[in-house]
């Protein structure tokens, strides 16, 4: 009888995803018995923190396991830690936000853990099928999270739109994988990388790559595949929006960068043209449409589209400088965006979203902490030194110029100038517009305020000392 | 007679295109969802045909992954459709227009 041989498996490589998945299962089960939302929140926090520490301890390890489909390298660890820290911040926000919404917190935190597990798989995947599996584990969890507030029509509608467009994008991803497989005969990125040079079926390969660009474009919300973003971000519970804008986007880019710079590195001349156009469109359309928004949550959705454009600039520039800049930008973008959505969550309450600019009038004086932190986030998103957003944009545009993409860099800088208009408008509303009288007492929001302060501190620290974080990003990218 | 791989790929491409058009044109979310399933199964056909042409088994194994994921997606998707239907008694995509800016 023929023996079935299992390949040697390095279990350390799956430690982060294993721990997160176990956490998810435990939370789902506990949700049935534990009624106290706060306890469940603390369990999630501790679980994610333990996973983050265990993941950090893996630093320096490098192995590729599961028959070359799953990598443990600095690149994966960089993103794992980013997802886990973003997860911790989102859980802190949720511990305040979920009160009174009727969202069952066992299910909510469990799905959050599963979503993070899927993201970790995406960051580690060195095989297109594993990319697909990670993407689906993440997406299916987030579809449900977007609709978690079942009694809210907005939440229903967001989940429906996200699901339909997400599943539509999955079709393109799979077709892309099929065409690449047809042209190269491989799913593994290293084999694809060696096969792209001399494939007899170049048309099929290019068509496959284009399909993959469409699929990843949907996931990271790049124009013209961004139509779902504003509606879904506005309708989903604010904490889930923060997760989608930060962690889901970062996971999309983690897979995007690995697949395109590693697997299709040899085709850079072909796909960079297409991505050039998409990057320019994404920045411009995101920023221009953000100008027209009165709803701050929706404005932040368009802003997240625009920021995806800046990261695409780094991806177009490619090379060590571009790749490092992309990773660094994702780190920077994560904290300022988490914080901004945190402030949006802090100003709303059940039944009163308080998301329009009019609701922000005078907030700077009524809620000084929120005013100061929101100022930090808005100025950082604009790209004012010494905040993190400036360092991120500086490295991205430097990389673009170094690789000779002058026009793209100029478009990016002009877009930053446009973006200041709508970011500053929030500050004008908060400080210069006379607000209505205080209605009722302000609710105590200890966890939510902690998450906002953490994000603000990180935004300032990364901005003032970018070298250390840039070094981390460089380690991450160079391990590819 | 052995069906040439090109025919299978052609059929797969046509089915995929029908799926895409279905998603873009139809307004009933259940029908849109069916069109998405058609896209996924069109891709499955490609995988099987390409794997046979190469004499490899990996492309056929992928089909199992796709089917499993599609089943999970269907479970979640139909649940979302039902949750929305309960609140507003419609499955027409045009009437889901609360969020617009």
Interface residues (C-beta under 8 A of the other chain):
Chain A: X129 X132 X133 X136 X140 X143 X144 X147 X150 X151 X153 X154 X156 X157 X158 X159 X160 X161 X163 X164 X167 X168 X170 X171 X174 X175 X177 X178 X179 X181 X182 X185 X187 X230 X231 X234 X235 X292 X293 X295 X298
Chain B: X9 X16 X19 X20 X23 X29 X32 X33 X36 X39 X40 X42 X43 X46 X47 X50 X53 X54 X56 X58 X59 X62 X65 X66 X69 X72 X73 X76 X77 X79 X80 X81 X83 X84 X87 X88 X93 X96 X98 X99 X100 X101
